[in-house]
Amino acid sequence: MFKDRLRVLLPLTLIAAPVIVESGYIRCFAVNVPVMDEWALVPCLQALAQRNVRSFLALLWSQHNEHRIVFPRLPLLALSAVTGWNTVAEVYLSLLLAILLLASLWLIYTRACRGSLWSFVPLSWLVFSLGQWENILWGWQLVFYLETAAAVLGVYFLAGNSLRSLIWAILCGIVASFSLSNGLLIWPVGLLCLALARACKRYLTLWSLVGTLVVVGYFQGYTLPSHHPSPMLAFSQPLTTARFFLANVGAPLGGGEVGLSEIVGTYLIVLLLIFLYTRLRVTKRTGILIPRSDIPLVSLVLLSLLSSTLIAVTRVGFGHPDWAINSRYSTITLMGIAGMYLLFVKYSAPDESHSGSRLKRESFSPLSALLSVLVIGLAITNLHGIGMGEAQRAARTRMKYILQTFDVQPDGVLEALYSSPQTVREFATFLKEHRLSVFREPVELLLHTRPGGSVPAGEIVPDRPIVQTIRCPVQTLKNVGIFFATYARNNTSHIEITLADGGGPVARQVVSSAQIKDNSWVHVTLPKPIEGCMGRKLVLSIVSQDASPGNAVTVWMAPRYYEGELLEPEEISSDDRVVALELNVLAYEIRRSSE
């Protein structure tokens, strides 16, 4: 009895493990801040706030680049009403959609392959690969999960051979089409599926009619984005387009490298061709081109390859080969790998009976060949995803601070959030007025975002310390970073940094000047964080007892970007400048060490 339970629990644990891993990944690296495309949701929020139904419906239907994302906008707006537009909540919704995607693959797997739980384990690790870091950590990217899940579920229902299943497939096709432009591919692929399954004319007619209406409706009032190059450029450079296509096919296992993704993509295509060749040999004996149970598996491969073709044709003209491996596309293209895997699993067993024919085990095993690249590729790609997650957390934590302080940031800094600083100011004002997004949370950082215009304070020697007050701008103070200069020389003196409040020193650190690099940050970590620090008056002192002219360091004085008053040295205290400081950057791992 125990062994029987273990045979079930162990593979189930391995299937659930990547879901848990991705949940932890989100918890570690997701940051609540709207960036880039996500700002496109603000006009909808404004229309809802103004109760302007006509404007809201127009915005709901409007294009986003070349896509009509009607269905993704609906859950995003519903979540914003519940969470105050917390983009991390959107990320967890994407996780639920990924679980739906895996469940859809399970339905196809059990119907077509009837294999063991063990054979399904690799698919779970593929679906929850951290190589999709962009889609995992960016709430707006649930468009990719929704489109892919709807398409895969539609493929499952298409094989149902009943009117009810066909209606469900049609609904899935509509959701896929109005989630991402790639979703339109479900209609020709679905028609091919029905034709191969020898569906009745009534089903073919219904599917074709709805598909035609969807496509025609999709392109009503459609305009090609002006900043997009003509797709015809792809045909003028066929070799570049082909390489772009191969890199996109192999990207889910390519570890974030264009060259490796091209190699993996080529490997997968060759592997698929070898498999198809062996199947054609069997077809000649049985007379069955594609068995009914194979149709959903072939459809997954076909949908993915057509998507990669569409991506190559529409993106290669931008002139960025690395766009082929954008992690956002991995959610779509990994479905082709999943379809190949399911086909190989189905025909991997020796002497398997299918459609009355006996299949012999070939000396070459496509399943083993695919599993080898799958294991290695996922390992490399997951490591890449972890590295990108860390980088994204740091970058977006900085963006969050910039948005929370948008009213004092210059245009050049606001471009980190969106290409139009004026749009950021307008939308951020609306978000602040309605306490949405980052404006529902306290400021936890102070960053020096404008290094230009800083001047040195002069040498810190025994009779010339730096003393400045700080009106604490963060809710909880954990560490302080100070920007030093060494005059490009090796100094041997020492400096003592002290941070005090009304009750006395809260942190003190002695630093050797020899360890300070020119134009670098020195960080002081508080032994105990100061809770409720916002608005509290602090005093920063930087003194040296053994420095001398020519053997001393200094700090950079920046144009005022926080509330503070320089007390010493008196000769520069009248300037509208403050010591270049950053608060809590170590706690949020924006900087890992002194630079």
Secondary structure, DSSP 8 states (H G I E B T S, - for coil): -HHHHHHHHHHHHHHHHHHHHHHHHHHHH------GGGGGGHHHHHHHHTT-HHHHHHHHHSEETTEE-HHHHHHHHHHHHHHTS-HHHHHHHHHHHHHHHHHHHHHHHHHHT---HHHHHHHHHHHT-GGGHHHHH-GGGHHHHHHHHHHHHHHHHHTT-SHHHHHHHHHHHHHHHTT-GGGGGHHHHHHHHHHHTT--HHHHHHHHHHHHHHHHHHTTT----TTS--TTHHHHSHHHHHHHHHHHHHGGGSTT-HHHHHHHHHHHHHHHHHHHHHHHHHHHHH--SS-GGGHHHHHHHHHHHHHHHHHHHHHGGGS-GGGGG-HHHHHHHHHHHHHHHHHHHHTTSTT-EETTEE----SS-HHHHHHHHHHHHHHHHHHHHHHHHHHHHHHHHHHHHHHHTGGGS-HHHHTTT-S-HHHHHHHHHHHHHTT-GGGGS----B-----TT-EE----BTTB-EEEEEE--SSEEEEEEEEEE-TTS----EEEEEEEETTEEEEEEEEEGGG--TTEEEEEEEEEEEET-TT-EEEEEEE-SS-BTTB--EEEEEE--SSEEEEESGGGTTSSEEE-EEESTTTTTS-SS--
